[in-house]
Amino acid sequence: MLVAPRSIELREVATPEPPPGGALVAVRVALTDGTDLKAYRRGHPQMPFPTPFGHEFSGEILALGAGVSDWRVGEAIACVHSAPCGICFWCAAGEEELCESVMERKILGAYADAIVVPQHILTRNAFHKPESLSFTEAAFLEPLSCVVHSRDLLGLRRRSNVAVFGDGGFGLLHALLFARDGHESVLVGRRPERLELAASLGLATIDASVDDPASALRARSGGRGVDAIVECTGTPEIWELAPSLVRRGGIVSFFGGLPAEARVSFVASRLHYDEVRLVSPFHFTPRAVAGAFALLRERAFDCSRLISHRYPLDRIVDAFTALDDGIGLKVAIEA
């Protein structure tokens, strides 16, 4: 339980019963991510204290609710923490990521021995984990679903020159996916150990602490500017810089969110006369979840290389203390 900023408590609670149509899942692996770290540092508007937290996980079915026929106790499961309602205005419009109830019906609490997966998630956004896929790899389903939706929203129709700003987990996943899709992908970051990891994964990199990203990206694109930029740093400075680095007709995707009160400014003439498009992907759709699962199943790239540390659940305080100090990339919390 996250009880206050930088304060985690381990609590013993009664094991919940699976709801009708749902399941109780024994968590085998839960992964840390940027949202959890932000919540740990300063709280989160959708996670009032005290709150269970953790939402990237995989595990095994412990118990099933009434009416479930396509799962068995003991089966391994890969799933995400939300699913759209399918009936609201946004779902009917094909914008399921914006479903009016998707956030209020999400599940949290993957940093636990077990978690309840309700019917609406089990039926739409859960998959039988193949034996060939490790529990750690399966736990990447949620973050990779966000990245697949982000990629789809860009709508790149031909081989493109794409720059990803930010060398965290989401930045690396974006760069890996673009490279897998056949684009000229480059990761822009400042952490030497993460850029080294990216290079070992076959990615081109730009060290922004040494080289000027604007000059480097112009050189990579024949002076035009890159076709697309995905912003994964979540900083106002890069939000404002990004539109100046794409070519005429280019597109900028603001994947990394800013605080709710943040404001940024853009040069209007650049957007208007050069037809620079701005998009801002949020969450994911069931289609993106299915696409992410297919990528994991076919081992399109080795997500497990992004795991920098592993901790047992009873050392989760140590895990977040280290992350808060800037140590680590993605951490696996293991049963």
Backbone torsions as a table, in degrees:
resi	resn	phi	psi	omega
1	MET	NA	131.8	172.8
2	LEU	-90.4	110.2	-171.3
3	VAL	-100.5	-17.1	179.0
4	ALA	-170.8	166.0	176.4
5	PRO	-53.5	129.8	179.3
6	ARG	59.2	31.0	178.6
7	SER	-137.6	110.1	179.5
8	ILE	-114.7	135.8	175.1
9	GLU	-121.1	138.3	171.1
10	LEU	-91.7	122.9	-177.6
11	ARG	-124.0	141.7	172.3
12	GLU	-89.5	124.5	179.1
13	VAL	-130.3	163.0	178.9
14	ALA	-66.1	140.6	177.9
15	THR	-67.5	124.1	-177.3
16	PRO	-73.7	159.2	174.5
17	GLU	-91.8	143.4	176.7
18	PRO	-68.7	138.9	179.6
19	PRO	-76.6	164.5	175.4
20	PRO	-53.5	130.6	-179.9
21	GLY	79.4	-2.5	-176.2
22	GLY	-115.5	-167.1	-176.3
23	ALA	-147.6	153.7	168.1
24	LEU	-102.1	124.3	-173.6
25	VAL	-114.9	126.8	171.1
26	ALA	-75.9	119.5	-177.7
27	VAL	-76.0	122.1	175.9
28	ARG	-93.6	-42.2	178.7
29	VAL	-141.5	133.5	170.9
30	ALA	-126.0	139.8	-176.9
31	LEU	-108.0	145.5	172.5
32	THR	-81.2	156.7	175.1
33	ASP	-150.7	178.1	-175.5
34	GLY	-63.2	-36.8	179.6
35	THR	-63.7	-44.3	178.4
36	ASP	-62.7	-39.1	-179.6
37	LEU	-68.0	-39.5	176.0
38	LYS	-62.1	-43.7	178.9
39	ALA	-62.0	-40.2	178.8
40	TYR	-62.4	-39.6	-175.3
41	ARG	-77.6	-38.9	-172.0
42	ARG	-143.0	8.0	-177.2
43	GLY	86.0	175.8	-178.1
44	HIS	-148.1	137.0	-176.3
45	PRO	-59.8	-26.0	179.5
46	GLN	-98.5	10.0	-179.3
47	MET	-135.2	71.3	-179.4
48	PRO	-65.1	141.0	-179.5
49	PHE	-72.1	145.2	-11.3
50	PRO	-78.5	149.5	-175.8
51	THR	-141.3	140.3	165.3
52	PRO	-69.6	148.5	177.6
53	PHE	-145.9	175.8	-169.5
54	GLY	99.7	128.0	-176.0
55	HIS	-144.2	2.0	175.9
56	GLU	-109.2	111.3	-171.4
57	PHE	-156.0	167.2	168.9
58	SER	-146.6	163.3	-177.9
59	GLY	-176.1	-154.6	-177.8
60	GLU	-130.8	145.2	-179.6
61	ILE	-68.4	122.2	176.5
62	LEU	-92.8	-40.1	-177.9
63	ALA	-156.2	154.4	-177.9
64	LEU	-121.8	144.2	175.9
65	GLY	-79.9	169.7	-179.7
66	ALA	-60.4	138.6	174.3
67	GLY	91.2	-3.1	179.4
68	VAL	-85.9	122.9	-176.5
69	SER	-120.1	-16.3	-175.3
70	ASP	-103.6	14.7	173.1
71	TRP	-131.1	156.5	178.2
72	ARG	-129.8	146.7	175.4
73	VAL	-59.3	134.2	-179.2
74	GLY	96.8	-13.1	178.9
75	GLU	-71.3	146.7	176.6
76	ALA	-84.1	140.9	-173.8
77	ILE	-131.6	140.7	169.8
78	ALA	-119.0	126.0	179.9
79	CYS	-152.9	169.9	176.2
80	VAL	-106.7	-178.3	-171.4
81	HIS	-102.5	10.5	-179.6
82	SER	-154.6	167.8	173.3
83	ALA	-160.6	144.9	-179.0
84	PRO	-74.7	162.5	-177.8
85	CYS	-76.1	-29.3	179.2
86	GLY	85.3	-2.1	-174.8
87	ILE	-128.4	-12.7	-176.9
88	CYS	-76.7	176.3	-178.8
89	PHE	-54.9	-46.5	-174.4
90	TRP	-71.1	-38.7	176.3
91	CYS	-62.9	-43.1	179.5
92	ALA	-64.6	-27.8	179.6
93	ALA	-84.9	2.0	-179.0
94	GLY	79.4	16.7	179.7
95	GLU	-113.2	60.4	-171.7
96	GLU	-65.2	-23.1	177.3
97	GLU	-65.1	-20.3	-179.4
98	LEU	-102.6	11.5	178.6
99	CYS	-42.5	135.7	-173.5
100	GLU	-67.1	-16.3	-178.9
101	SER	-118.6	4.6	-172.8
102	VAL	-63.3	-36.2	-178.8
103	MET	-77.9	-38.9	-178.0
104	GLU	-72.4	-19.3	-179.8
105	ARG	-105.6	10.1	177.5
106	LYS	-71.5	162.0	177.8
107	ILE	-111.8	140.9	174.4
108	LEU	-126.5	162.4	177.9
109	GLY	113.1	29.5	179.2
110	ALA	-73.4	-17.6	174.2
111	TYR	-82.7	74.7	-174.3
112	ALA	-162.6	169.9	174.7
113	ASP	-69.8	-32.8	-176.8
114	ALA	-151.4	157.7	179.8
115	ILE	-143.0	144.1	178.1
116	VAL	-86.6	129.5	174.7
117	VAL	-109.3	109.7	-176.0
118	PRO	-74.4	171.0	-173.0
119	GLN	-58.3	-42.5	-174.0
120	HIS	-65.5	-26.6	176.0
121	ILE	-84.8	-43.6	-177.5
122	LEU	-60.6	-34.7	-176.8
123	THR	-85.5	-22.6	-174.6
124	ARG	-112.5	-33.1	-170.5
125	ASN	-132.4	35.6	177.2
126	ALA	-128.6	147.6	-174.9
127	PHE	-137.5	148.5	173.5
128	HIS	-72.7	118.7	-178.3
129	LYS	-74.8	123.3	176.0
130	PRO	-70.0	153.3	-179.7
131	GLU	-61.8	-27.6	-178.4
132	SER	-70.4	-13.5	-177.9
133	LEU	-103.6	125.3	179.5
134	SER	-71.4	161.2	177.1
135	PHE	-63.7	-34.0	177.2
136	THR	-63.4	-46.5	178.7
137	GLU	-62.7	-41.9	-179.0
138	ALA	-63.4	-30.1	179.6
139	ALA	-69.0	-12.7	176.3
140	PHE	-79.2	0.1	-176.2
141	LEU	-58.2	-43.8	-177.5
142	GLU	-67.0	-53.0	179.8
143	PRO	-63.4	-36.2	179.9
144	LEU	-68.9	-31.1	175.4
145	SER	-62.4	-40.8	176.6
146	CYS	-61.8	-40.1	-178.0
147	VAL	-70.9	-39.4	177.3
148	VAL	-62.7	-43.5	177.3
149	HIS	-62.7	-40.6	177.9
150	SER	-60.5	-45.9	177.8
151	ARG	-60.5	-44.1	-178.1
152	ASP	-64.7	-37.3	-178.9
153	LEU	-66.8	-28.9	176.3
154	LEU	-63.8	-36.6	176.9
155	GLY	65.7	36.6	179.1
156	LEU	-68.6	122.3	-172.7
157	ARG	-102.8	-6.2	179.2
158	ARG	-145.6	173.7	178.2
159	ARG	-58.4	123.9	-173.0
160	SER	-126.8	159.0	174.7
161	ASN	-97.0	109.2	-171.8
162	VAL	-119.2	130.3	175.5
163	ALA	-109.9	133.3	177.0
164	VAL	-112.4	119.8	179.0
165	PHE	-94.7	122.4	179.5
166	GLY	117.5	121.1	-175.9
167	ASP	-104.6	27.7	171.9
168	GLY	-81.7	-170.0	-177.4
169	GLY	-59.1	-44.7	-179.0
170	PHE	-68.2	-37.7	177.0
171	GLY	-62.2	-44.8	179.0
172	LEU	-63.7	-42.5	179.2
173	LEU	-63.3	-41.1	176.3
174	HIS	-59.9	-50.7	-176.7
175	ALA	-61.2	-39.8	178.2
176	LEU	-64.7	-41.3	-179.3
177	LEU	-67.5	-42.8	178.7
178	PHE	-63.1	-41.4	178.3
179	ALA	-63.6	-41.6	178.3
180	ARG	-62.2	-34.1	179.6
181	ASP	-77.4	-3.9	177.5
182	GLY	94.7	8.9	177.9
183	HIS	-84.7	160.5	173.0
184	GLU	-83.7	98.4	-171.9
185	SER	-103.9	134.9	176.1
186	VAL	-134.7	137.8	-180.0
187	LEU	-102.5	127.2	179.3
188	VAL	-106.8	121.3	-178.4
189	GLY	-153.6	-175.2	-177.4
190	ARG	-130.6	-8.2	-176.7
191	ARG	-93.7	111.6	-175.3
192	PRO	-54.9	-42.2	-177.0
193	GLU	-66.8	-32.0	178.8
194	ARG	-77.4	-36.7	176.2
195	LEU	-67.3	-34.9	175.2
196	GLU	-64.8	-41.2	176.8
197	LEU	-61.5	-45.1	179.6
198	ALA	-59.0	-44.3	179.5
199	ALA	-63.0	-37.9	179.2
200	SER	-68.6	-20.5	176.5
201	LEU	-90.1	5.3	176.5
202	GLY	89.2	14.0	-177.2
203	LEU	-95.2	144.8	170.1
204	ALA	-76.6	146.6	-176.7
205	THR	-136.7	157.4	170.7
206	ILE	-130.3	123.3	177.8
207	ASP	-87.9	104.3	-175.4
208	ALA	-71.4	-12.3	176.0
209	SER	-82.2	-11.6	-179.3
210	VAL	-116.2	-45.8	-175.6
211	ASP	-109.9	149.6	175.5
212	ASP	-75.3	115.0	-177.3
213	PRO	-57.7	-37.7	-178.9
214	ALA	-61.2	-46.9	179.3
215	SER	-65.4	-42.3	-178.7
216	ALA	-64.5	-39.5	-179.4
217	LEU	-72.5	-34.9	175.1
218	ARG	-63.6	-41.2	179.3
219	ALA	-63.5	-35.5	-179.9
220	ARG	-73.2	-17.9	-172.4
221	SER	-118.8	21.0	179.1
222	GLY	65.9	25.3	178.1
223	GLY	86.5	-6.8	-176.3
224	ARG	-78.3	-30.7	-164.7
225	GLY	101.8	151.6	-176.5
226	VAL	-72.1	160.2	179.7
227	ASP	-69.0	-36.5	-175.4
228	ALA	-150.6	149.5	173.8
229	ILE	-129.3	136.4	171.4
230	VAL	-114.1	120.6	-176.0
231	GLU	-93.2	113.4	-178.2
232	CYS	-120.2	14.5	-179.3
233	THR	-90.5	-25.9	-177.3
234	GLY	65.9	38.1	178.4
235	THR	-123.8	137.6	-179.0
236	PRO	-57.2	-35.1	-177.5
237	GLU	-61.2	-42.8	-179.8
238	ILE	-75.8	-33.0	173.9
239	TRP	-56.3	-46.1	-176.4
240	GLU	-74.5	-30.0	-179.1
241	LEU	-74.7	-37.9	-168.2
242	ALA	-53.9	-44.8	-177.7
243	PRO	-62.1	-20.8	179.6
244	SER	-81.7	-7.6	-173.4
245	LEU	-104.8	-8.7	178.4
246	VAL	-93.2	161.4	179.6
247	ARG	-73.2	170.8	169.9
248	ARG	-59.4	131.1	-175.5
249	GLY	81.3	6.9	-179.7
250	GLY	-78.8	176.2	-176.9
251	ILE	-135.7	140.5	177.3
252	VAL	-118.3	131.1	177.5
253	SER	-113.1	121.3	179.6
254	PHE	-94.6	85.3	-179.7
255	PHE	-80.3	-39.7	-178.2
256	GLY	-77.7	114.7	-176.0
257	GLY	-72.8	155.8	175.8
258	LEU	-109.1	162.3	174.6
259	PRO	-55.7	152.1	-172.6
260	ALA	-56.3	-33.3	-176.1
261	GLU	-89.0	-0.8	-175.0
262	ALA	-69.0	145.2	173.8
263	ARG	-130.2	142.9	177.7
264	VAL	-130.9	160.4	-177.6
265	SER	-125.3	145.7	177.1
266	PHE	-129.9	153.0	175.2
267	VAL	-77.0	114.2	-172.6
268	ALA	-61.3	-38.6	-177.1
269	SER	-64.6	-33.1	178.0
270	ARG	-63.7	-44.1	-179.8
271	LEU	-68.1	-43.1	-172.5
272	HIS	-76.4	-57.4	-172.6
273	TYR	-75.5	-23.5	179.1
274	ASP	-103.2	5.4	178.1
275	GLU	49.2	47.0	174.9
276	VAL	-81.3	123.7	-177.4
277	ARG	-97.7	143.5	178.9
278	LEU	-120.3	130.1	174.8
279	VAL	-131.4	160.8	-178.6
280	SER	-143.8	91.8	-176.0
281	PRO	-68.2	146.0	178.4
282	PHE	-134.6	131.2	170.6
283	HIS	59.0	-138.3	-176.8
284	PHE	-162.1	167.3	176.6
285	THR	-112.1	163.0	173.3
286	PRO	-56.5	-34.2	176.9
287	ARG	-62.1	-41.3	178.7
288	ALA	-67.2	-37.5	178.3
289	VAL	-63.4	-44.6	177.8
290	ALA	-62.4	-39.6	177.9
291	GLY	-65.2	-39.5	178.6
292	ALA	-66.2	-40.6	179.1
293	PHE	-63.6	-39.4	177.9
294	ALA	-62.2	-40.5	177.9
295	LEU	-63.2	-42.0	178.9
296	LEU	-66.1	-43.4	-176.9
297	ARG	-63.4	-37.3	-179.3
298	GLU	-87.6	-0.2	-178.6
299	ARG	54.0	55.4	-179.4
300	ALA	-60.6	-32.7	172.4
301	PHE	-158.5	164.6	-172.7
302	ASP	-91.2	90.6	179.8
303	CYS	-61.3	-32.0	-175.1
304	SER	-62.4	-18.8	177.0
305	ARG	-65.2	-17.4	-179.9
306	LEU	-80.6	-10.4	178.4
307	ILE	-78.0	117.5	-178.2
308	SER	-94.9	-28.7	-177.4
309	HIS	-146.3	157.8	175.9
310	ARG	-131.8	136.1	178.5
311	TYR	-135.6	146.7	169.0
312	PRO	-72.9	160.7	-177.1
313	LEU	-56.9	-36.1	-177.0
314	ASP	-72.8	-1.5	174.7
315	ARG	-116.5	26.4	-178.1
316	ILE	-64.1	-30.7	176.1
317	VAL	-60.7	-43.7	177.9
318	ASP	-62.6	-38.5	-179.0
319	ALA	-61.6	-46.9	-177.5
320	PHE	-76.6	-27.9	173.3
321	THR	-62.4	-42.6	178.8
322	ALA	-66.0	-45.3	179.0
323	LEU	-61.0	-40.0	179.0
324	ASP	-62.7	-29.3	178.1
325	ASP	-86.8	4.6	178.2
326	GLY	85.1	15.0	-178.9
327	ILE	-99.6	118.6	176.0
328	GLY	107.1	165.3	-179.4
329	LEU	-114.2	-78.1	169.6
330	LYS	-121.4	137.2	-177.4
331	VAL	-112.1	135.7	175.2
332	ALA	-95.9	121.6	173.3
333	ILE	-96.4	118.0	-169.4
334	GLU	-113.3	147.2	177.1
335	ALA	-68.2	NA	NA
